[in-house]
Amino acid sequence: MASTVPAPVGVVAGARQFARSVIMGLVAVGVITLVAPVLSYRADEATIREQLQLRVSREAQAYAQALRLYFELLQNDLERLAQRPEIDLFDGSTAPEQVLLDATHRGSALFGVGVAVLGRDGRPVWSEPREVLDPAVSLRSQRWFQEVLARGAPVFDSTAARSRTFVVGVPIIKSGGISGVLAGFLNASSQLLPGWQQLLANDDLLVMNAAGDLLLPESPPPWVQQVDMTALIDRLLAAPEGTLVDLGGRHELAAATLIGSTGLRLALVANEDRVIAPARRRLLWQLGVTGLLQIAAVLLFSMFFRRIYNTFLRVEARAAEQERMAALGAAASLIAHEVKNSLNGLRAAAAMQDADGAGGLAVRAIRGQTDRLAHLASSLLHFGAPAEPRSMRARLDVLAQEAVDGLRVLPEFDEVRLTTELSQPVPVTCDPLLVTTALDNLIRNAIEATVVAKDLGAVAEPAVTVAAGQANGHAYVVVEDNAGGPPLDIEAHLFEPFVTSKPKGIGLGLSMARRAVEQQGGSLSFERSAAGSRFTIRLPAEGPWTA
């Protein structure tokens, strides 16, 4: 079996180096393509963070301004009441205060919890409603009450640590001194920022007093329990434009500001991840799509290069094989000429001997072997110097019959049951010599293969069928035998030079037969039959031959 000549090592190494270079180039382009969205995302992230930080800072200031105005409204309302002549703690009567506080509480939307007049000792003189304060309990110890007496100015605070009840206290000044305190109480959770919780669905707004008591919201976010709120607010107040903080493992943008002169502090916290998440998802999509495109490009290039590379190797191997065949052909022609010269003498000597006498068996053996050598020499000559086709009109059935008759001199011929179906005229345009030679090779192979199969016990009676006809615009000759077919490892290389399964064959017959037929615009094909092999020659029927 002929071996495939590999491509030169340098060529293969160069091709592989080229492939590696191209793949590395694609990878580099892919990396650059992937880096671009990342850089764009980083720029977008910085811009989003800057805009979010500015929004948080401005909204915190807006909320603080709104609360300041609200507290000023509370303060003004209480100061107006404190200046009323009915508020007199030294007239010995609480009736005027009762009437005024009742009207204030029932008609005001500012102090939903209640209002009260307190003496300097912190005891309620009167409160409306009455149950809002216990007359027997003094509030003098509370921080906000002491601060009102100490400052002589309005105070905004919670009534106690962690209390949701907010108090606005203003001093009652009579005769140039503080005679008591007028206090208004409201629910910080529901009255400080009415309706604003809907606007802050995704942000956290917190209001604290100077002592660190959280007034808003009523249900603080979980991260409040994990940080020092006083230190956090102080840090935020030192950065008026807001800053990035880590709260409970999340990145948050936060800003804080003072609520006017009330001493209260407001902080607004926005989740940075929530705002940046769309840009991050967009980046992941871009990276995913770009990565898939890059992988697809590399895979497509790899497939394309593999195909081109394999084609290149086949072309290189074919060229090397052709060079080897050319050298073998030259040597074969030289050998064939020498063999033919000797065969001419042997044939002449054999022709002078009587094949029917006492030495008839030896004469027939000499003639058979001489014919084999003549066939071998002719095959080598045709292999080394293929003949150019000379087309003319002929009958394919007649050429097939001539090939059969020319093989009757084979010693194996009489052992084979050879059946011909050549009664139908099959006109073609071809080179009769080349077609007859091709048919001679096919029928000779079939005869020899069936006799070998009989000798090996594979078949009881060697049989070969030769049939000619026309179908689908083609003339054909079919040569079929019952020898079982070639080995499977030989079948794929059946028409290659020097590939044969015969012990004494050289593997040129089928190769030259296919080449001769294809030179005339025809084809030679093989297929396994039920009992052996079927070779079919097809030629254009009555069509002009084109080279």
C-alpha atoms as one frame of an Amber mdcrd trajectory, in Angstrom:
protein
   0.000   0.000   0.000   1.397   3.393  -0.979   2.280   5.665   1.939   1.346
   9.345   2.015   4.348  11.632   1.794   4.212  14.200   4.609   4.711  17.883
   3.986   8.173  19.272   4.754   8.778  19.872   8.453   9.693  23.542   7.895
   6.459  24.184   6.002   4.342  22.573   8.733   6.165  24.506  11.465   5.717
  27.754   9.522   1.999  27.114   9.054   1.559  26.379  12.755   3.514  29.503
  13.690   1.289  31.545  11.377  -1.829  30.067  12.984  -0.527  30.841  16.458
   0.273  34.411  15.430  -3.189  34.958  13.988  -4.901  33.439  17.032  -2.769
  35.591  19.349  -3.759  38.603  17.244  -7.427  37.689  17.574  -7.018  37.235
  21.317  -5.326  40.634  21.580  -8.120  42.259  19.600 -10.622  40.450  21.821
  -8.938  41.723  24.974  -8.952  45.281  23.620 -12.596  44.891  22.662 -13.411
  43.653  26.168 -11.384  46.390  27.851 -13.272  49.164  26.012 -16.663  48.427
  27.677 -14.930  48.121  31.058 -13.317  51.546  30.667 -16.626  52.973  29.471
 -18.352  51.430  32.482 -15.801  52.903  34.862 -16.357  56.320  33.336 -20.142
  55.899  33.533 -19.830  54.659  37.109 -17.817  57.711  38.133 -20.324  60.016
  36.427 -23.313  58.263  38.015 -21.668  58.344  41.427 -20.883  62.043  41.064
 -24.451  62.845  39.989 -25.918  60.681  42.741 -23.700  62.312  45.337 -24.784
  65.753  44.155 -28.441  64.696  44.236 -28.139  63.247  47.742 -26.462  66.416
  49.022 -29.059  68.695  47.443 -32.012  66.592  48.555 -30.674  66.445  52.110
 -30.449  70.245  52.121 -33.945  70.504  50.637 -35.425  68.212  53.295 -33.561
  70.088  56.050 -34.849  73.388  54.673 -38.418  72.049  54.657 -38.056  70.846
  58.241 -36.551  74.167  59.265 -39.554  76.008  57.862 -41.882  73.577  59.574
 -40.116  74.018  62.919 -40.184  77.783  62.518 -43.937  77.527  61.972 -44.245
  75.495  65.200 -42.052  77.945  67.059 -43.942  80.976  65.789 -47.266  79.442
  66.737 -46.092  78.694  70.290 -44.427  82.086  70.689 -47.647  83.725  69.595
 -49.505  81.760  72.271 -46.863  82.482  74.917 -47.287  86.217  74.334 -51.066
  86.102  74.779 -52.234  87.887  77.952 -54.284  84.820  78.902 -51.034  82.973
  79.675 -50.317  84.348  83.157 -49.011  81.960  85.779 -49.280  84.498  88.625
 -52.925  85.515  88.367 -54.022  82.607  90.570 -56.356  81.178  87.917 -55.892
  78.529  85.205 -59.204  79.124  83.498 -57.802  81.433  80.779 -55.016  78.965
  80.040 -57.503  76.095  79.834 -59.675  77.865  77.292 -56.707  78.950  75.185
 -54.970  75.531  75.183 -58.211  73.740  74.407 -58.802  75.976  71.414 -55.168
  75.613  70.329 -55.113  71.849  70.535 -58.495  71.268  68.913 -58.064  73.781
  66.133 -54.398  73.217  65.279 -52.963  70.679  62.846 -49.462  71.315  64.174
 -49.532  69.724  67.607 -51.330  66.424  67.191 -50.280  65.033  70.583 -51.075
  68.042  72.729 -49.975  71.355  74.263 -49.140  72.252  77.879 -48.211  75.165
  80.142 -45.423  74.286  82.603 -44.276  76.241  85.592 -40.618  76.855  86.351
 -40.685  73.813  88.576 -41.562  71.653  85.562 -45.048  70.772  86.785 -47.930
  71.105  84.322 -50.164  74.094  85.084 -52.553  72.832  82.479 -52.323  70.484
  79.482 -54.710  69.752  76.687 -55.690  67.048  76.529 -55.341  66.465  80.217
 -53.900  62.947  79.897 -50.922  64.063  77.838 -49.034  64.932  81.065 -49.393
  63.830  84.683 -49.924  66.946  86.871 -48.091  65.281  89.705 -44.932  64.567
  87.655 -42.363  67.334  87.177 -40.496  67.624  83.869 -37.726  69.744  85.303
 -35.152  66.964  84.949 -35.721  66.571  81.226 -32.981  67.885  78.984 -35.186
  69.993  76.745 -36.874  71.739  79.722 -33.568  72.628  81.332 -32.260  73.914
  78.011 -35.290  76.238  77.588 -34.708  77.723  81.073 -30.953  77.991  80.501
 -31.102  79.573  77.049 -34.332  81.504  77.317 -34.941  80.492  73.697 -37.052
  77.923  71.863 -35.853  74.288  71.977 -36.606  71.399  69.585 -36.038  67.917
  70.958 -37.576  64.544  71.775 -39.286  64.170  75.090 -36.930  61.358  76.082
 -34.163  59.192  74.650 -35.419  56.993  71.758 -38.876  58.589  72.067 -40.947
  59.254  68.954 -42.749  62.149  70.701 -41.254  65.460  69.662 -41.473  68.609
  71.738 -41.157  72.282  70.871 -40.664  74.372  73.990 -40.705  78.197  74.196
 -40.191  80.279  77.314 -43.073  82.297  78.802 -41.556  85.653  79.611 -43.409
  87.929  82.031 -42.042  91.030  83.734 -38.649  90.499  82.100 -38.211  86.962
  83.382 -39.093  83.370  82.522 -42.229  82.456  84.386 -42.738  79.073  82.725
 -42.595  77.091  79.515 -45.188  76.592  76.775 -44.682  73.168  75.170 -46.184
  71.632  72.049 -46.021  67.880  71.509 -46.285  66.033  68.173 -45.569  62.576
  66.773 -42.256  62.832  64.926 -42.906  59.726  62.823 -46.153  60.963  61.330
 -46.060  64.744  61.513 -42.512  65.909  60.740 -42.435  64.691  57.129 -46.023
  63.823  56.198 -46.158  61.914  52.856 -42.401  62.007  52.322 -41.879  58.299
  52.942 -43.402  57.591  49.534 -40.833  59.903  47.939 -38.018  58.139  49.810
 -38.956  54.585  48.894 -35.385  53.773  47.831 -33.472  56.073  50.186 -33.084
  56.307  53.973 -33.786  59.664  55.653 -32.831  60.015  59.303 -33.443  62.844
  61.793 -31.467  62.904  65.071 -31.077  65.259  67.967 -27.735  66.432  69.317
 -27.670  63.590  71.860 -27.831  60.997  69.096 -31.476  59.981  69.608 -33.064
  58.909  66.338 -36.396  60.662  65.711 -36.979  59.470  62.162 -37.820  57.007
  60.777 -40.107  55.066  63.071 -38.624  51.779  61.817 -34.886  52.434  61.323
 -33.006  50.482  58.614 -31.059  47.423  59.889 -27.643  49.003  59.336 -28.381
  51.646  62.010 -27.718  49.026  64.690 -24.272  48.279  63.213 -22.725  51.751
  63.197 -22.022  54.594  65.598 -24.636  57.060  64.382 -23.190  60.054  66.230
 -19.732  59.499  64.691 -21.288  58.874  61.274 -23.313  62.120  61.365 -20.260
  64.083  62.508 -18.278  62.608  59.603 -20.987  63.502  57.125 -21.337  67.032
  58.469 -17.607  67.485  57.822 -18.226  66.664  54.111 -20.982  69.075  52.965
 -21.051  67.560  49.466 -21.602  64.058  50.836 -19.334  61.033  50.731 -19.242
  57.282  50.090 -19.715  55.153  53.203 -19.878  51.425  53.902 -23.041  50.573
  55.834 -23.819  46.980  56.605 -21.604  45.721  53.784 -23.241  47.981  51.182
 -21.778  50.998  49.437 -23.946  54.000  50.202 -23.759  57.658  49.257 -24.716
  59.789  52.232 -24.951  63.475  53.156 -25.911  65.238  56.388 -26.863  68.787
  57.317 -28.120  70.775  60.319 -31.801  71.667  60.442 -31.511  75.423  60.894
 -30.824  76.469  64.468 -32.883  73.682  66.006 -29.831  71.584  66.882 -31.369
  68.647  65.005 -29.478  66.817  62.279 -30.749  65.293  59.062 -28.974  62.573
  57.054 -29.947  61.175  53.655 -28.517  57.813  52.581 -28.889  56.449  49.008
 -27.949  52.953  47.870 -25.179  53.362  45.302 -25.475  49.782  44.042 -29.134
  50.277  43.142 -28.339  53.274  40.937 -25.246  51.737  39.329 -26.848  48.298
  38.857 -28.338  49.110  35.382 -24.926  50.229  34.107 -23.351  47.115  35.608
 -25.937  44.855  33.962 -25.349  46.654  30.673 -21.614  46.061  31.049 -22.118
  42.363  31.773 -24.316  42.032  28.693 -21.731  43.819  26.571 -18.920  41.666
  27.938 -20.974  38.509  27.465 -21.977  39.300  23.883 -18.497  40.543  22.970
 -16.878  37.525  24.581 -19.164  35.145  22.722 -18.449  36.932  19.445 -14.716
  36.720  20.098 -14.924  33.036  20.964 -17.009  32.425  17.843 -14.458  34.323
  15.743 -11.579  32.269  17.151 -13.499  29.023  16.636 -14.464  29.959  13.075
 -10.901  30.940  12.291  -9.626  27.709  13.832 -12.049  25.684  11.717 -11.200
  27.694   8.600  -7.474  27.442   9.218  -7.742  23.727   9.962  -9.514  23.203
   6.657  -6.991  25.337   4.760  -4.118  23.671   6.585  -5.394  20.176   5.770
  -5.898  21.190   2.146  -2.390  22.586   2.089  -1.002  19.351   3.493  -2.909
  17.342   0.904  -1.607  19.543  -1.899   1.931  19.274  -0.559   1.614  15.529
  -0.188   0.127  15.229  -3.669   2.948  17.279  -5.171   5.542  15.156  -3.392
   3.707  12.018  -4.491   3.641  13.227  -8.072   7.377  13.879  -7.964   7.933
  10.378  -6.596   5.621   8.882  -9.208   7.446  10.762 -11.957  10.760   9.307
 -10.774   9.215   5.850 -10.485   7.676   6.250 -13.930  11.014   7.055 -15.485
  12.565   4.011 -13.822   9.565   1.853 -14.753   9.821   2.861 -18.422  13.489
   1.935 -18.513  12.815  -1.443 -16.879   9.790  -2.110 -19.089  11.769  -1.482
 -22.302  14.435  -3.946 -21.226  11.821  -6.543 -20.224   9.956  -6.180 -23.510
  13.136  -6.708 -25.501  13.725  -9.997 -23.675  10.068 -10.991 -23.953  10.119
 -10.634 -27.730  12.765 -13.375 -27.913  10.904 -15.601 -25.433   7.655 -15.212
 -27.338   9.324 -16.099 -30.635  10.874 -19.208 -29.062   7.598 -20.244 -27.442
   5.715 -19.775 -30.696   8.018 -22.328 -32.365   7.101 -24.992 -29.786   4.116
 -27.333 -30.143   1.627 -26.713 -27.359  -0.144 -30.016 -28.019   2.840 -32.370
 -27.871   4.581 -34.055 -24.999   5.906 -30.771 -23.717   2.613 -28.956 -24.269
   2.088 -28.196 -20.572   5.458 -26.530 -20.296   4.887 -24.553 -23.492   1.513
 -23.312 -22.268   3.053 -22.356 -18.931   5.811 -20.422 -20.707   3.291 -18.653
 -22.890   1.106 -17.740 -19.861   4.009 -16.369 -17.853   5.284 -14.548 -20.943
   1.874 -12.941 -21.313   1.936 -11.883 -17.654   5.340 -10.284 -18.089   4.150
  -8.579 -21.272   1.136  -7.201 -19.369   3.427  -6.028 -16.544   5.784  -4.362
 -19.015   2.867  -2.632 -20.765   1.533  -1.420 -17.405   4.926   0.010 -16.445
   5.260   1.729 -19.824   1.813   3.290 -19.563   2.503   4.353 -15.976   5.794
   6.018 -16.896   4.488   7.682 -20.076   0.668   7.929 -20.106  -0.750   7.944
 -23.617  -2.716  10.939 -24.890  -6.309   9.996 -25.799  -7.192   9.853 -29.494
 -10.952   9.905 -29.746 -12.993   8.210 -32.455 -16.380   6.617 -32.773 -16.514
   3.082 -31.453 -18.807   0.530 -29.822 -18.279  -0.074 -26.141 -19.791  -3.574
 -26.326 -17.294  -4.548 -29.043 -14.351  -3.179 -27.060 -15.485  -5.195 -24.021
 -15.728  -8.364 -26.127 -12.232  -7.774 -27.535 -10.884  -7.422 -23.987 -12.547
 -10.710 -22.989 -11.177 -12.510 -26.054  -7.674 -11.169 -25.443  -7.647 -12.735
 -21.980  -8.459 -16.263 -23.111  -4.709 -17.008 -23.133  -4.633 -16.669 -19.300
  -4.047 -20.000 -17.549  -6.923 -19.185 -15.143  -9.402 -18.350 -17.896 -10.775
 -21.863 -18.281 -11.411 -22.118 -14.514 -13.824 -19.190 -14.500 -17.435 -19.120
 -15.583 -17.364 -15.858 -17.558 -20.737 -14.500 -18.628 -21.095 -11.612 -21.118
 -24.117  -9.422 -21.806 -22.817  -7.552 -24.853 -25.545  -8.080 -27.443 -26.796
  -4.466 -27.332 -24.844  -1.953 -29.475 -23.385   0.794 -27.263 -21.917   3.559
 -29.463 -19.420   5.968 -27.838 -16.712   8.433 -28.751 -13.472   7.380 -27.060
  -9.900   6.166 -27.480 -10.431   2.440 -28.156  -6.899   1.476 -27.095  -7.168
   3.195 -23.681 -10.648   1.843 -23.023  -9.628  -1.694 -24.035  -6.590  -1.494
 -21.763  -8.784  -0.333 -18.858 -11.274  -3.158 -19.493  -8.388  -5.638 -19.788
  -7.174  -4.628 -16.311 -10.645  -4.889 -14.745 -11.511  -8.291 -16.287  -8.003
  -9.698 -15.644  -8.245  -8.651 -11.969 -11.704 -10.222 -11.651 -10.540 -13.519
 -13.198  -7.437 -13.735 -11.033  -9.329 -12.740  -7.846 -12.040 -15.376  -8.322
  -9.493 -18.137  -8.982  -7.601 -17.164  -5.797 -10.909 -17.192  -3.885 -11.586
 -20.706  -5.210  -8.106 -21.887  -4.201  -8.733 -20.531  -0.701 -12.075 -22.301
  -0.509 -14.072 -19.060  -0.391 -16.160 -19.907  -3.486 -17.042 -23.173  -5.183
 -17.173 -21.814  -8.727 -15.377 -18.623  -9.840 -17.765 -16.391 -11.817 -17.260
 -13.116 -13.676 -19.934 -11.108 -15.506 -19.223  -8.440 -18.137 -22.198  -6.346
 -19.280 -22.530  -3.204 -21.416 -25.454  -0.804 -21.875 -26.770   2.774 -21.763
 -28.534   4.702 -18.986 -29.099   8.386 -18.166 -27.059   9.635 -21.109 -24.057
   7.454 -20.327 -22.634   4.299 -21.829 -21.344   1.833 -19.266 -19.533  -1.470
 -18.834 -19.940  -3.406 -15.588 -17.400  -6.019 -14.491 -18.658  -8.051 -11.524
 -17.125 -11.031  -9.716 -17.910 -13.277  -6.771 -14.457 -13.131  -5.105 -15.760
 -11.464  -1.935 -14.242  -8.002  -2.545 -10.988  -6.395  -1.427  -9.997  -6.102
   2.250 -11.614  -3.171   4.040  -8.265  -1.474   4.736  -7.481  -1.569   1.021
 -10.879  -0.367  -0.225 -10.345   3.351   0.579  -7.047   3.335  -1.378  -8.115
   1.007  -4.153  -7.305   3.380  -7.034  -3.977   4.639  -5.661  -0.763   3.530
  -7.423   1.035   0.522  -5.931  -1.924  -0.437  -3.752  -2.885  -4.072  -4.222
  -4.069  -7.107  -2.290  -2.682  -9.623  -4.814   0.521 -11.397  -3.702   2.119
 -11.017  -7.132   0.550  -7.725  -8.185   2.194  -4.279  -8.294  -0.993  -2.186
  -7.933  -0.959  -0.196 -11.177  -3.928  -1.676 -13.063  -6.811   0.107 -11.336
  -4.892   3.393 -11.035  -4.113   3.467 -14.770  -7.629   2.303 -15.685  -9.242
   5.182 -13.775  -6.794   7.710 -15.243  -7.441   6.429 -18.792 -11.230   6.665
 -18.354 -11.164  10.070 -16.662  -8.964  11.445 -19.477 -11.926  10.816 -21.786
 -14.537  12.522 -19.620 -15.724   9.304 -18.004 -15.498   7.697 -14.590 -14.532
   4.422 -12.975 -16.272   3.486  -9.715 -16.247   0.577  -7.292 -18.941  -0.854
  -5.059 -19.325  -4.060  -3.128 -21.872  -6.487  -4.465 -23.588  -9.286  -2.588
 -20.855 -11.769  -3.582 -17.823  -9.645  -4.412 -16.836  -6.525  -6.350 -18.554
  -4.452  -9.024 -16.504  -2.028 -11.159 -18.350   0.304 -13.549 -16.871   2.338
 -16.396 -19.072   5.221 -17.579 -18.486   7.247 -20.747 -20.610   9.890 -22.484
 -22.925   8.093 -24.928 -22.492   9.414 -28.463 -21.087  12.641 -27.014 -17.955
  14.413 -28.204 -14.945  13.805 -26.007 -13.586  16.856 -24.231 -10.212  16.769
 -22.575
